Amino acid sequence: MYSAHHRFTAANGEAWQAYIQWSGRTQAREIITVDGLLCAPVIDALTTADWDHNIHADNRVYFFTDYAYLRDRIQFDPAKHNILELTQEPEQHVSPTQQFDFCGYDIVDADNSISVLLNCGSFPDIFAPTETNQFGLLDTLDRAQAIAAQIRRANPGEPHCQNCRVWGISRYVPVDGCVGPP
């Protein structure tokens, strides 16, 4: 499945600086996630045609089955947008399709809207912000699964944590390889 989000980088000025200070992810050059609070969805209202291409379940109506449709739908600008290829609960390392580059693993709440890894405060007894890569994500599936399991065990009554899941995230890279300024 695919989704389109605005890029979240140093170009976002004070919002970026505040996030880096709050999160401790000083190694991050861009945050890549489906978390709509960090990386707002590009599509804010669905059209009739969208319903022929989107997912009709589990709060995923802004996730699509056809990246070409999504790319055309948003008038894709690589300097402003990311089109993400998403693999929910992968069982092995994610291998992105052609024209997508693997970015890492996120841990997302059961509503498919908030990144527990990137936007639910810190879990210093479970992982350090320095474990994440330049996109704020985890590099290995094993580590992402272990962190998700520990977060679920340690926070069984917290709605964002109790059923959180690992997602593999890759992003579309245009043919010329340019994704715009960081």
Sequence and secondary structure as in RCSB ss.txt:
>XXXX:A:sequence
MYSAHHRFTAANGEAWQAYIQWSGRTQAREIITVDGLLCAPVIDALTTADWDHNIHADNRVYFFTDYAYLRDRIQ
FDPAKHNILELTQEPEQHVSPTQQFDFCGYDIVDADNSISVLLNCGSFPDIFAPTETNQFGLLDTLDRAQAIAAQ
IRRANPGEPHCQNCRVWGISRYVPVDGCVGPP
>XXXX:A:secstr
 EEEEE EEGGGTHHHHHHHHHH  TT SEE  S TTTS BS  S  TGGGGTB  STT TT BS HHHHHHHTT
  TTTEEEEEEEES SS     TTEEEEEEEEE TTSS BHHHHS   TTT  GGGS TTSSBS HHHHHHHHHH
HHHH TT HHHHT EEEEEEEE  TT      
